[in-house]
Amino acid sequence: MTQWERLQQLDTVYSQRAFDLYNGDEFPMEVRHYLAHWIEGQDWERASRDSSQAAFLFQVLLENLDNQFSRFVQEKESFLLQRNFRRYKQNFQEYQEEPYTLATIIHWFLVKEKGILNDAELAQQVQTLQIQPAAMELESQRQVEKRLKDLKAKVEVMEHNIRCLEEQQDEFDFKYQTHLMDSCTEEEKKKQLEGLQKMINALDNCRRNFLSDISAMLDTADVLHSALINEELVEWKRRQQKSCIGAPDDTSLEHLEKWFTQIIECMFQLQKFLQKLDELVGKMTYKNDPIPVRKPPLKIRVDTLLTHLIKSSFVVETQPSMPQGRGLLVLRTNVQFSVKVRLLYKVPELNHVMKVTVSIDKFRKFNVLGTLSKALNMAESMNGGMVADFRHLTLKDQKVGGGGKGINDLEHSIDLPTSSLPVVVISNSSQQQSAWASVLWFNMLCPDPKNIKFFETSPAATWPQFGEMLSWQFLSCGKRGLDNDQLETLAIKLFGKQQSYDNCKISWTKFNKENLPDTNFTLWVWLDGILNLVKLYLSDLWSDGSIMGFISKGKERLLLKKKQNGTFLLRFSESIKDGGITFSWVQYANDGSPSVQTVKPFTSTDLKQIALPDILCNFRIMVAENIPVNPLCYLYPNTPKDQAFGKYYSEKTGDPPSFSDAGDDDDDVLLKVSKKSPMFSNSTIDADLLSSILDSDGESTVLHAFPPTSPRISPSCLQQNFPESAEDNLEEALSTDNDVNYTLQEFLNGINLHILQEEPDGFILDPGFQDFGNPNIPLTP
């Protein structure tokens, strides 16, 4: 199957990308379709470098176009196809002098096709990986449901059997008492005794069978107990742990509540059966009666299972958090926090019966203040669960030698304890960044919430673990995680270019202790600054995919230089500690050579006053005779700027000013642009003059590249003509003493674009578990 045929079989999203790829006339889709086998059989990459090979393929291409045209004529196919192929040949003949240019174009399209196929294949693999765990989880749930159904059916059968056993014993007792009072002959008494013997044998057999049935039920309950507590509950707790750091995992408790309630009810039924056996033994026993011998160990098994199930059913449904905190599990002294617990054994009889108290273990230096005791009730739950919701708790430093021991005294009365995940306790808001780093690292790598010595020998994270965790952070802040290209860019930044990053590891020290090369901040500080920027000012743009975000400068240039004049992209700055975003665009010089320019990054200080879409809309470069020009026309790859950002413009943002009269002056002279330039219909601005005011990322290196959109499309925002005499004025306006942001001052209304570093008050928490604690939730019936 050819590459072209595989493209046609893709899902709508990826097939649309293929259609968009062939939106222009540089390489018509019809030519690609009808000559697919021949096109894919040639070495276009070599032809783009080898003039003789390019000339040969060029002639063969023209011959193939003639042959295909003849087939259309012979087969009396569409008149339009005949006309189109005649026009395609005429267009291709423009490359007669430079056939290697056409080879470069065709090679570029084939590479782009392969990229679409790779993306589609990767998406399918990801979907498969997502479906497989979901299918396995669904299968495990079906197994639990089936076993519970079997257990409940056996309980119903045993309810019938215990009644039959009681009736059988009552019948024997009646006949035995009658036998004792009856004055009959010896022969009749002998027959009565034989009948009674058969009855007692049958009764003994029923008792033994009933005890065996209880033992078998307990075996089934053991399997269910293990599945619920060691598998389903453990998996739920791990999902909850990951959800605390942003994972989009399902943490609902409805299934577990249903299962725990059903199996606990069955265990209580078994308790009743055993109690009934005690009653039967109290009424009648005999030599070798199996009940006194076999019942005690069965009772121990039932009680043990029941106790473990009930204890395990008491969980923290919502982990401790502050209303305005950075995230879950970071608590600040003297600031209110909340926590919610739930008993998965749901029965109306326990409503407002069981009392819950809150304490904090591992430390004696904090007191918990607020309403510390509440009854489990169904009123505080949306779905009627047995919950206790503590909404106004506060941690307070415990003064040495002063005050009481706080709620810790209540630990001696705990019957059903449960613990939250470890929390980091801070005393100052400046410590939140480091505290959240500790929470991320612990919950990413440590499935054991009681391992408070984790940071003493903290393991390194593999890149798949670390990348997934980072993606969750962006998903939480901006409703979109990191894609494969963004993750690869970060991986290259950390590990260099690798064939695979699966075995690469990053340590806790490298994450949050060591500064990045050539900076004075750590990897986490840099990433956290970007996350805050996204959360506060860029969430909509991030969620709709307008921000490319993480991309190397080299790749940025390669991408833009293949696009039409005015194409730009948005990426995060690598040099701003507290998060910065910048944009780069491509423009073409008079000789057709592309250069990429980059504006200095915008920080939260800027975006707090003017939204990024308005900056993009109003961005101007002052050129000849103070004519303002917006060089930003198309969001990469080819979306018109106003189409991408128009819905985000503020009401005060107007349309860019029109310069329809710019070329009316008799002294104006059109800039000379080579027809060989991919943007030959556009007037351009000298990139060398611009480079002096742009960020250090800007460059003017000439790189032969082909933009995949039609060279006849002329962005209106760069279509003005400039007078030849304006060169001196242009150079003065774009001198090295200025920067691009200076030209924004008018519409920024004097915003100070310098980054202000605020000194944190107090000390910065040295992340680790020296300030970790587990709020304990003791339950007292």
matplotlib code that plots the C-alpha trace (Angstrom):
import matplotlib.pyplot as plt

x = [0.0, 1.4, 1.9, -0.9, -3.3, -2.6, -3.3, -6.7, -7.6, -6.9, -9.5, -11.2, -8.8, -5.7, -7.2, -8.2, -4.6, -3.6, -6.3, -5.0, -1.4, -2.5, -4.5, -2.3, -1.0, 2.7, 2.1, -1.5, -3.3, -4.6, -1.0, -0.1, -3.1, -2.7, 1.1, 1.3, 3.2, 5.8, 6.3, 6.9, 9.4, 11.8, 14.6, 13.5, 15.8, 18.8, 17.3, 17.0, 20.8, 21.8, 21.0, 21.4, 19.1, 16.6, 16.7, 16.1, 13.1, 11.7, 11.5, 10.0, 7.4, 6.4, 6.1, 4.0, 1.7, 1.3, 0.6, -2.0, -3.6, -3.8, -5.5, -8.1, -8.8, -9.0, -11.2, -13.4, -13.0, -13.7, -13.0, -11.9, -9.2, -7.9, -7.8, -6.2, -3.4, -2.6, -2.3, -0.2, 2.3, 2.5, 3.1, 5.8, 7.6, 8.5, 11.1, 12.8, 15.9, 15.9, 14.4, 16.0, 13.6, 10.6, 12.4, 12.7, 9.0, 7.9, 10.3, 8.9, 5.4, 6.3, 8.0, 4.9, 2.7, 4.9, 4.6, 0.8, 1.0, 3.3, 1.1, -2.0, -0.1, 1.0, -2.5, -3.8, -1.1, -2.0, -5.7, -4.9, -2.9, -5.8, -8.3, -6.4, -6.2, -9.8, -10.8, -8.8, -10.4, -13.8, -13.0, -11.9, -15.1, -17.2, -15.4, -16.1, -19.8, -20.0, -18.5, -20.7, -23.8, -22.8, -22.1, -25.5, -27.2, -25.5, -26.6, -30.2, -29.9, -28.4, -31.2, -33.6, -31.3, -31.1, -34.9, -35.1, -32.5, -34.5, -37.7, -36.0, -34.6, -38.0, -39.6, -37.0, -37.5, -41.2, -41.1, -38.4, -40.5, -43.5, -41.4, -40.5, -44.1, -45.6, -46.6, -46.3, -44.9, -41.2, -41.6, -43.2, -40.6, -37.9, -39.4, -39.7, -36.0, -35.0, -37.0, -35.5, -32.0, -32.6, -33.8, -30.8, -28.4, -30.1, -30.0, -26.3, -25.7, -27.6, -25.6, -22.3, -23.4, -24.5, -21.1, -19.4, -21.5, -20.4, -16.8, -17.2, -18.9, -16.0, -13.6, -15.5, -15.6, -11.8, -11.3, -13.7, -12.0, -8.6, -10.0, -11.6, -9.0, -5.7, -6.7, -9.7, -9.2, -5.4, -5.9, -8.5, -6.1, -3.3, -5.7, -6.6, -3.0, -2.2, -5.4, -4.0, -1.2, -3.4, -4.0, -7.5, -8.3, -11.7, -11.8, -15.5, -16.4, -19.8, -18.6, -16.5, -19.3, -21.7, -19.3, -18.2, -21.8, -22.9, -20.0, -20.3, -24.0, -23.2, -20.7, -23.3, -25.7, -23.0, -22.7, -26.5, -26.3, -23.6, -25.6, -28.6, -26.4, -25.7, -29.4, -29.9, -27.1, -28.7, -31.9, -30.4, -27.0, -25.6, -22.4, -20.1, -22.2, -20.1, -21.3, -19.4, -16.1, -16.4, -18.3, -15.6, -12.9, -15.6, -16.7, -13.1, -12.9, -16.2, -15.2, -11.7, -13.1, -15.8, -13.5, -11.0, -13.7, -15.2, -11.8, -10.8, -14.1, -13.2, -11.4, -10.4, -12.6, -11.2, -7.6, -6.7, -6.6, -6.8, -9.5, -7.0, -4.0, -1.6, -2.9, -4.0, -1.8, -0.2, -1.4, -0.4, -0.5, -3.4, -5.2, -8.3, -8.4, -10.9, -11.0, -13.8, -14.0, -16.4, -17.5, -18.1, -20.5, -23.7, -26.7, -29.4, -29.1, -25.7, -26.8, -25.7, -24.5, -20.8, -18.6, -15.4, -12.6, -9.6, -6.0, -2.5, 0.1, 3.9, 4.2, 3.4, 4.2, 0.8, -2.7, -5.8, -8.4, -12.0, -14.9, -12.9, -15.7, -18.7, -21.1, -21.1, -24.3, -25.9, -26.9, -23.4, -23.0, -24.4, -25.2, -26.2, -22.9, -21.9, -19.6, -18.2, -17.1, -14.7, -14.6, -13.1, -10.0, -6.8, -3.3, -1.6, 1.9, 2.1, 4.1, 6.7, 5.5, 2.3, -1.3, -2.6, -1.8, -4.6, -6.6, -3.8, -5.1, -8.0, -5.8, -6.3, -10.0, -9.5, -11.4, -11.4, -8.4, -7.7, -5.0, -4.7, -1.8, 1.2, 0.8, 3.4, 2.9, 4.2, 4.1, 4.5, 3.0, 6.5, 7.0, 4.2, 6.4, 8.8, 6.1, 4.2, 7.4, 7.6, 4.0, 4.5, 7.6, 6.3, 2.9, 4.5, 6.9, 5.8, 2.7, 3.1, 1.7, 3.2, 6.8, 7.7, 11.4, 11.0, 13.1, 16.1, 16.8, 14.5, 14.6, 15.0, 12.0, 12.1, 11.3, 7.9, 6.9, 8.3, 6.8, 3.4, 3.4, 4.4, 1.6, -0.9, 0.2, -0.6, -3.8, -4.8, -3.8, -4.9, -7.1, -4.6, -1.6, 1.7, 1.8, 4.7, 6.6, 6.5, 7.6, 10.4, 11.6, 11.8, 13.5, 16.2, 16.7, 17.3, 19.1, 20.2, 19.1, 18.4, 16.9, 14.6, 14.1, 12.3, 15.4, 16.5, 16.1, 15.9, 16.8, 15.1, 18.2, 18.1, 14.4, 14.3, 17.9, 20.3, 20.0, 19.6, 22.7, 23.4, 20.6, 20.0, 16.9, 16.0, 14.0, 11.0, 11.1, 11.2, 8.3, 6.2, 6.6, 5.2, 2.4, 1.4, 1.5, -0.8, -3.2, -3.6, -3.3, -3.1, -5.5, -7.8, -5.0, -3.2, -6.4, -7.3, -3.8, -2.7, 0.5, 3.1, 4.9, 8.0, 10.0, 13.7, 15.0, 16.5, 13.3, 11.3, 13.4, 13.1, 9.3, 8.8, 11.2, 9.0, 6.0, 4.6, 5.6, 4.1, 3.7, 4.3, 4.2, 4.0, 6.5, 7.6, 10.8, 13.7, 15.4, 12.6, 12.5, 8.8, 7.5, 7.5, 6.0, 7.3, 6.4, 8.6, 7.7, 9.2, 9.8, 11.5, 14.1, 14.1, 16.1, 13.6, 15.7, 13.8, 14.7, 13.1, 12.6, 11.7, 10.3, 11.4, 9.3, 6.1, 5.8, 2.9, 3.6, 2.7, -0.1, -1.7, -2.4, -3.0, -4.0, -1.8, -4.4, -4.6, -0.8, -0.8, -3.5, -1.9, 1.7, 3.4, 6.9, 7.5, 9.2, 9.7, 8.3, 6.8, 4.5, 3.4, 3.2, 2.0, 4.3, 2.1, -0.4, -0.8, -0.6, 1.5, 0.9, -1.5, -4.4, -5.2, -4.3, -7.8, -9.4, -7.2, -7.4, -10.4, -12.7, -10.3, -9.8, -11.1, -13.7, -11.2, -9.0, -9.8, -8.8, -5.3, -5.0, -5.4, -2.6, -4.3, -2.7, 0.8, 1.9, 0.3, 3.3, 5.3, 8.5, 7.5, 9.3, 8.3, 10.9, 12.6, 11.7, 13.1, 10.4, 12.3, 11.3, 8.5, 6.8, 7.6, 4.3, 5.0, 6.9, 9.3, 11.3, 15.0, 15.7, 19.1, 17.6, 15.1, 17.5, 19.1, 16.0, 14.8, 15.5, 18.7, 16.7, 16.3, 18.5, 18.8, 20.6, 19.6, 18.2, 16.7, 13.2, 9.8, 6.7, 3.8, 1.2, 0.5, 3.1, 0.2, -1.4, -0.3, -0.8, -2.6, -0.7, 2.7, 1.5, 2.4, 5.1, 7.8, 9.7, 13.3, 14.3, 13.1, 16.1, 17.8, 14.6, 14.0, 17.5, 17.0, 13.6, 15.1, 18.4, 20.2, 19.3, 15.6, 13.8, 10.6, 8.8, 9.6, 7.3, 4.5, 4.6, 1.9, -0.7, 0.8, 0.2, 3.6, 3.7, 7.1, 8.3, 11.3, 11.0, 10.8, 12.2, 10.5, 12.4, 10.4, 9.7, 10.6, 12.5, 12.0, 11.0, 13.8, 11.5, 11.4, 9.4, 10.7, 7.3, 5.2, 2.4, -0.7, -4.0, -5.5, -9.3, -10.2, -13.7, -15.5, -18.8]
y = [0.0, 3.4, 6.2, 8.1, 5.2, 5.0, 8.8, 8.3, 5.7, 7.9, 9.2, 12.5, 14.6, 13.3, 13.1, 16.8, 17.6, 16.0, 18.0, 21.2, 20.3, 20.3, 23.5, 25.5, 25.1, 24.4, 20.7, 19.9, 17.1, 15.7, 15.2, 13.5, 11.2, 10.0, 9.7, 8.3, 5.1, 6.8, 9.8, 7.6, 5.5, 8.4, 9.8, 13.4, 14.2, 13.3, 15.2, 18.4, 18.2, 16.8, 19.0, 16.2, 13.9, 16.7, 17.5, 13.8, 13.5, 16.8, 15.6, 12.2, 14.1, 16.2, 13.0, 11.3, 14.4, 14.0, 10.3, 10.9, 13.6, 11.2, 8.6, 11.1, 11.9, 8.2, 7.2, 10.3, 11.3, 14.7, 17.6, 19.5, 16.9, 17.3, 21.1, 20.9, 18.6, 20.9, 23.8, 21.8, 21.0, 24.7, 25.7, 23.0, 24.3, 27.4, 25.2, 24.3, 26.3, 25.1, 21.6, 21.0, 23.6, 21.4, 18.3, 20.1, 21.0, 17.4, 16.0, 18.4, 17.3, 13.6, 14.3, 16.2, 13.2, 10.8, 13.1, 13.0, 9.2, 8.9, 11.2, 9.1, 5.9, 7.3, 8.4, 4.9, 3.4, 5.8, 5.0, 1.3, 1.7, 3.6, 1.1, -1.9, -0.7, 0.4, -3.1, -4.8, -2.6, -3.4, -7.1, -6.9, -5.1, -7.8, -10.5, -8.6, -8.2, -11.9, -13.1, -10.8, -12.1, -15.7, -14.8, -13.2, -16.1, -18.5, -16.4, -16.7, -20.4, -20.6, -18.6, -21.3, -24.0, -22.6, -22.4, -26.0, -27.0, -25.4, -27.1, -30.4, -30.0, -28.9, -32.0, -34.3, -32.7, -33.1, -36.8, -37.4, -35.9, -37.8, -41.0, -40.3, -39.8, -42.5, -45.8, -48.3, -51.8, -52.5, -53.4, -50.0, -48.2, -50.0, -48.8, -45.3, -45.3, -46.5, -43.6, -41.1, -42.4, -41.8, -38.3, -37.5, -38.8, -36.7, -33.7, -34.3, -34.5, -31.2, -29.5, -30.6, -29.6, -26.2, -25.6, -26.7, -24.2, -21.4, -22.4, -22.4, -19.0, -17.7, -19.0, -17.0, -14.0, -14.2, -14.0, -11.0, -9.4, -9.7, -8.3, -5.3, -4.4, -5.5, -4.6, -2.3, -0.1, 0.0, 1.0, 3.7, 5.1, 5.3, 7.0, 9.4, 10.0, 10.8, 12.9, 15.1, 16.1, 16.6, 13.2, 13.0, 9.7, 8.6, 8.8, 8.2, 5.8, 4.6, 1.1, 0.5, 1.7, -0.7, -3.6, -3.0, -2.6, -5.8, -8.0, -6.5, -7.2, -10.8, -11.1, -9.9, -12.5, -15.2, -13.8, -14.3, -17.9, -18.7, -17.1, -19.2, -22.3, -21.3, -21.2, -24.6, -26.1, -24.5, -26.3, -29.7, -31.2, -34.7, -36.7, -35.7, -32.6, -30.7, -27.3, -26.8, -27.9, -26.3, -23.1, -21.2, -21.1, -20.1, -17.3, -16.0, -16.0, -14.1, -11.5, -11.0, -10.5, -8.2, -6.1, -5.8, -4.9, -2.2, -0.7, -0.6, 0.9, 4.1, 6.4, 10.0, 11.0, 14.5, 15.1, 18.1, 21.4, 25.2, 27.1, 29.4, 27.1, 26.0, 22.5, 19.6, 18.5, 21.9, 23.4, 26.7, 27.4, 29.7, 29.2, 27.2, 23.9, 21.2, 17.4, 14.9, 11.3, 8.6, 5.2, 2.9, 0.7, 2.6, 1.7, 4.2, 2.7, 4.2, 7.7, 10.2, 7.2, 7.0, 10.0, 11.0, 13.0, 14.6, 14.6, 15.0, 12.3, 12.1, 15.6, 17.2, 20.8, 21.4, 21.7, 21.2, 23.8, 24.0, 21.6, 18.4, 15.9, 15.2, 12.4, 10.4, 11.4, 11.2, 14.9, 16.2, 13.9, 14.6, 10.9, 10.0, 8.5, 8.2, 11.2, 13.7, 17.0, 19.1, 22.5, 24.9, 23.3, 25.2, 24.1, 26.1, 26.0, 24.4, 26.5, 24.6, 24.3, 26.1, 25.1, 21.7, 18.6, 19.4, 16.7, 14.2, 13.0, 11.5, 9.0, 6.5, 6.3, 5.5, 2.5, 2.9, 5.0, 6.3, 8.7, 11.3, 11.4, 13.2, 17.0, 19.7, 22.3, 25.8, 29.1, 31.5, 31.8, 32.1, 28.5, 27.2, 26.6, 24.4, 22.6, 21.8, 20.4, 18.0, 17.0, 16.3, 14.3, 12.2, 11.4, 10.7, 8.1, 6.8, 4.5, 4.1, 7.1, 6.2, 6.3, 9.6, 8.9, 9.0, 12.0, 10.6, 8.4, 9.7, 7.7, 9.3, 9.6, 8.0, 10.3, 8.7, 9.2, 12.8, 13.7, 12.4, 14.4, 17.6, 17.0, 16.7, 20.1, 21.8, 19.9, 21.2, 24.8, 25.1, 22.2, 20.7, 18.4, 18.4, 16.7, 14.5, 17.3, 19.5, 16.6, 15.7, 19.3, 19.2, 15.8, 17.1, 20.1, 17.7, 14.8, 15.9, 14.2, 10.5, 7.6, 6.9, 8.7, 5.8, 4.9, 8.5, 9.5, 12.8, 13.1, 15.2, 17.3, 18.1, 18.8, 21.2, 21.8, 22.5, 25.5, 25.1, 25.7, 29.5, 30.5, 31.2, 29.1, 25.4, 23.4, 23.4, 27.2, 27.7, 25.3, 26.6, 30.1, 29.0, 27.1, 30.2, 32.3, 29.8, 29.5, 33.2, 34.7, 32.1, 29.3, 29.8, 30.1, 27.1, 25.0, 25.7, 24.9, 28.4, 28.2, 25.9, 26.5, 24.3, 24.3, 24.7, 27.8, 25.7, 23.8, 27.1, 28.5, 25.4, 25.4, 29.1, 29.3, 26.9, 29.1, 32.2, 35.7, 36.8, 33.3, 33.3, 31.0, 31.4, 29.8, 30.0, 31.8, 29.7, 32.6, 34.1, 32.8, 33.6, 32.6, 34.5, 34.0, 35.3, 35.1, 34.7, 35.3, 34.8, 37.4, 37.4, 39.7, 41.2, 38.3, 35.8, 34.6, 34.0, 35.2, 34.6, 37.4, 37.1, 39.7, 40.0, 37.9, 39.1, 38.4, 38.4, 42.1, 42.8, 40.4, 41.6, 44.9, 43.8, 40.4, 38.6, 38.5, 42.3, 42.5, 40.3, 42.4, 45.8, 44.8, 47.2, 47.8, 51.4, 51.6, 54.2, 57.6, 56.2, 53.8, 51.1, 47.6, 44.5, 41.7, 39.0, 37.5, 33.7, 31.6, 28.6, 26.6, 28.8, 30.1, 33.8, 35.8, 37.3, 33.9, 32.4, 35.2, 37.4, 35.8, 36.9, 40.5, 43.1, 45.6, 48.4, 46.5, 47.7, 46.6, 47.3, 50.7, 50.8, 52.1, 52.1, 55.4, 54.4, 54.0, 57.1, 59.4, 60.0, 59.5, 56.0, 53.1, 49.5, 47.3, 45.0, 41.4, 38.4, 36.3, 33.3, 34.3, 32.1, 35.4, 37.3, 39.3, 40.7, 43.8, 43.0, 44.8, 44.4, 41.7, 43.1, 46.4, 44.6, 42.2, 45.0, 45.6, 42.1, 39.6, 37.6, 34.8, 36.8, 36.0, 36.5, 33.4, 32.6, 29.2, 27.9, 26.7, 26.4, 27.7, 25.2, 27.9, 29.6, 32.3, 34.2, 34.8, 38.2, 39.1, 42.5, 43.5, 43.4, 44.5, 48.1, 49.8, 51.8, 54.8, 54.2, 57.4, 55.9, 53.7, 56.2, 56.8, 53.0, 52.4, 55.2, 53.8, 50.3, 51.3, 49.1, 51.6, 50.6, 47.4, 46.0, 46.6, 50.3, 50.5, 49.0, 51.7, 53.8, 51.0, 49.5, 52.9, 53.1, 49.5, 48.8, 45.7, 45.1, 42.0, 42.8, 40.2, 40.4, 39.2, 36.5, 37.2, 34.5, 31.4, 29.1, 25.6, 23.1, 20.5, 17.2, 15.4, 17.2, 19.1, 16.3, 14.9, 12.7, 14.1, 11.1, 10.6, 8.4, 6.9, 6.1, 4.2]
z = [0.0, -1.0, 1.5, -0.4, 0.0, 3.7, 4.0, 2.5, 5.1, 8.1, 10.6, 9.8, 11.9, 10.2, 6.7, 7.1, 7.8, 4.5, 2.7, 4.4, 3.3, -0.3, 0.0, -2.4, -6.0, -5.3, -5.7, -6.7, -4.9, -8.2, -9.5, -6.2, -6.5, -10.1, -10.0, -6.5, -7.3, -9.5, -7.1, -4.1, -6.1, -6.7, -4.5, -4.3, -1.4, -3.6, -6.5, -4.3, -4.0, -7.4, -10.4, -13.0, -11.0, -10.6, -14.3, -15.2, -12.8, -14.0, -17.6, -16.5, -14.5, -17.5, -19.6, -16.9, -16.9, -20.7, -20.4, -17.7, -19.8, -22.8, -20.5, -19.5, -23.2, -24.2, -21.3, -21.8, -18.2, -16.7, -19.0, -15.9, -15.2, -18.7, -18.4, -14.9, -16.0, -18.9, -16.5, -14.0, -16.7, -17.7, -14.1, -13.5, -16.6, -14.6, -12.8, -16.1, -15.1, -11.4, -11.3, -8.0, -6.5, -7.6, -6.2, -2.9, -2.9, -3.6, -1.0, 1.6, 0.9, 1.2, 4.5, 5.8, 4.7, 6.7, 9.7, 9.5, 9.3, 12.2, 14.3, 13.4, 14.3, 17.6, 18.4, 17.7, 20.0, 22.8, 22.3, 22.4, 25.6, 27.1, 26.1, 27.4, 31.1, 30.8, 29.5, 32.2, 34.9, 33.5, 33.5, 37.2, 38.1, 36.3, 38.3, 41.6, 40.6, 39.7, 42.9, 44.9, 43.1, 43.8, 47.5, 47.9, 46.2, 48.7, 51.6, 50.4, 50.1, 53.6, 55.0, 53.7, 55.0, 58.5, 58.7, 57.5, 60.1, 62.8, 61.7, 61.5, 65.0, 66.3, 64.7, 66.3, 69.7, 69.5, 68.5, 71.1, 73.9, 72.7, 72.7, 76.4, 77.4, 75.3, 77.2, 74.4, 74.0, 73.8, 70.1, 69.4, 71.4, 69.5, 66.2, 67.6, 68.6, 65.1, 63.6, 66.1, 65.3, 61.6, 62.4, 64.6, 61.9, 59.3, 61.7, 62.3, 58.6, 58.0, 60.8, 59.3, 55.8, 57.0, 58.7, 55.5, 53.6, 55.9, 55.5, 51.7, 51.8, 53.8, 51.2, 48.6, 50.9, 51.4, 47.6, 47.4, 50.5, 48.8, 45.5, 47.2, 49.7, 48.0, 44.4, 43.9, 47.0, 46.4, 42.8, 43.8, 46.4, 43.8, 41.4, 44.1, 44.8, 41.2, 40.9, 43.7, 41.4, 38.3, 36.8, 35.1, 36.9, 38.0, 41.8, 42.3, 45.2, 44.0, 42.9, 46.0, 48.3, 46.7, 46.9, 50.5, 51.6, 49.9, 51.3, 54.8, 54.8, 53.8, 56.7, 59.1, 57.8, 58.5, 62.0, 62.4, 61.1, 63.7, 66.4, 65.3, 65.6, 69.2, 69.8, 68.3, 70.4, 73.5, 72.8, 71.8, 71.6, 71.4, 71.4, 68.5, 67.8, 65.1, 66.1, 69.4, 67.7, 64.3, 65.0, 67.0, 64.3, 61.8, 64.0, 64.3, 60.5, 60.1, 62.8, 61.3, 57.8, 59.0, 61.1, 58.3, 55.8, 58.0, 58.9, 55.2, 54.2, 56.1, 53.6, 53.0, 50.1, 49.7, 50.7, 52.9, 51.0, 51.5, 49.6, 48.0, 48.2, 45.4, 45.4, 47.6, 50.5, 51.1, 54.4, 56.0, 59.7, 60.8, 57.5, 57.2, 55.4, 54.7, 54.5, 53.9, 55.0, 54.0, 55.3, 52.3, 54.4, 53.6, 55.8, 57.0, 60.5, 61.0, 60.0, 62.7, 64.9, 64.3, 65.4, 63.6, 65.1, 63.4, 64.7, 63.2, 63.9, 63.7, 65.1, 68.4, 67.3, 65.7, 67.2, 65.1, 65.8, 64.7, 64.8, 65.3, 65.8, 63.5, 63.1, 59.8, 58.0, 54.6, 54.4, 53.5, 50.5, 47.0, 46.5, 50.0, 51.1, 54.8, 55.0, 57.5, 55.8, 57.9, 56.2, 58.8, 60.4, 61.2, 62.1, 64.8, 66.0, 69.4, 71.8, 73.9, 77.4, 76.8, 75.9, 76.0, 74.0, 71.6, 69.9, 70.0, 73.3, 71.5, 69.7, 72.5, 71.7, 67.9, 66.7, 62.9, 61.9, 58.5, 57.2, 54.5, 52.2, 53.7, 53.8, 53.7, 56.4, 55.6, 57.5, 54.7, 51.2, 49.7, 50.6, 48.4, 45.3, 47.1, 49.1, 45.9, 44.3, 47.3, 46.9, 43.2, 43.6, 46.5, 44.9, 41.5, 42.8, 46.2, 46.3, 50.1, 51.8, 55.1, 53.8, 55.5, 55.0, 51.3, 50.7, 52.7, 49.7, 47.1, 43.9, 40.5, 38.1, 34.7, 31.8, 31.1, 34.8, 34.9, 31.5, 32.5, 35.7, 33.9, 31.4, 34.3, 35.6, 32.3, 32.1, 35.5, 34.7, 31.1, 30.3, 27.9, 28.6, 26.8, 23.3, 22.1, 20.4, 23.5, 25.7, 23.3, 23.4, 27.2, 27.1, 24.7, 27.1, 30.0, 28.4, 24.9, 21.7, 22.3, 20.3, 23.2, 26.5, 28.3, 30.3, 31.0, 34.6, 36.5, 40.1, 42.9, 43.0, 39.3, 39.5, 42.5, 43.8, 41.0, 38.8, 35.1, 33.0, 32.6, 34.9, 38.6, 38.9, 39.0, 36.5, 38.8, 39.3, 35.6, 34.9, 37.8, 36.5, 33.1, 34.8, 36.7, 33.6, 31.8, 34.7, 35.3, 31.8, 29.0, 29.9, 26.9, 24.4, 25.8, 25.9, 22.2, 21.1, 20.0, 22.0, 20.8, 24.1, 24.2, 21.1, 20.5, 18.8, 16.0, 15.3, 15.5, 12.7, 10.6, 10.9, 10.2, 7.3, 5.4, 5.8, 4.2, 5.2, 8.5, 9.9, 13.6, 16.6, 20.4, 22.7, 26.3, 27.2, 28.5, 30.3, 32.4, 35.9, 36.7, 33.3, 30.0, 26.6, 23.3, 19.6, 16.5, 12.9, 9.5, 6.9, 3.5, 2.2, -1.3, -2.6, -1.2, 1.7, 5.0, 8.4, 11.8, 14.3, 18.0, 20.3, 23.9, 26.2, 27.9, 31.6, 34.1, 34.7, 31.1, 30.7, 33.9, 32.1, 28.5, 27.3, 24.9, 22.1, 22.2, 22.1, 19.0, 17.4, 18.1, 17.7, 15.3, 13.9, 13.0, 9.6, 6.9, 7.7, 11.0, 9.2, 11.6, 10.3, 12.0, 10.8, 12.4, 9.9, 10.3, 13.4, 12.6, 10.4, 8.4, 10.5, 9.9, 13.1, 13.5, 13.0, 15.7, 18.3, 17.2, 19.8, 22.5, 21.5, 24.0, 22.9, 22.8, 20.3, 16.8, 13.4, 12.2, 10.5, 6.7, 4.6, 1.2, 0.3, 1.2, -2.4, -3.9, -3.5, -6.7, -4.9, -3.6, -5.4, -5.1, -3.4, -5.9, -5.2, -7.1, -8.7, -7.4, -3.9, -2.5, -1.4, -4.6, -4.4, -1.0, -0.2, 2.7, 5.4, 5.6, 8.2, 9.0, 10.2, 12.3, 13.9, 15.9, 18.0, 18.4, 21.1, 20.8, 19.3, 16.1, 13.2, 9.5, 8.3, 4.7, 4.4, 1.1, 2.1, 0.5, 2.2, 1.7, 1.1, -2.2, -3.2, -4.6, -1.2, -0.1, 3.6, 3.7, 6.8, 4.9, 1.5, 1.7, -0.5, 1.1, -0.5, -1.5, 0.4, 3.6, 4.1, 6.5, 8.4, 8.7, 10.0, 12.6, 13.7, 14.1, 15.6, 18.2, 20.9, 20.7, 21.1, 19.8, 23.0, 22.8, 19.8, 21.9, 24.6, 23.0, 23.2, 26.3, 28.0, 29.6, 30.9, 32.5, 30.7, 33.1, 35.2, 38.9, 41.3, 44.6, 47.6, 49.5, 53.1, 55.6, 54.8, 51.9, 52.8, 52.1, 50.4, 52.0, 54.6, 57.7, 57.7, 56.4, 58.5, 58.2, 59.5, 61.2, 61.1, 64.0, 63.9, 67.1, 67.0]

ax = plt.figure().add_subplot(projection="3d")
ax.plot(x, y, z, "-o")
ax.set_aspect("equal")
plt.show()
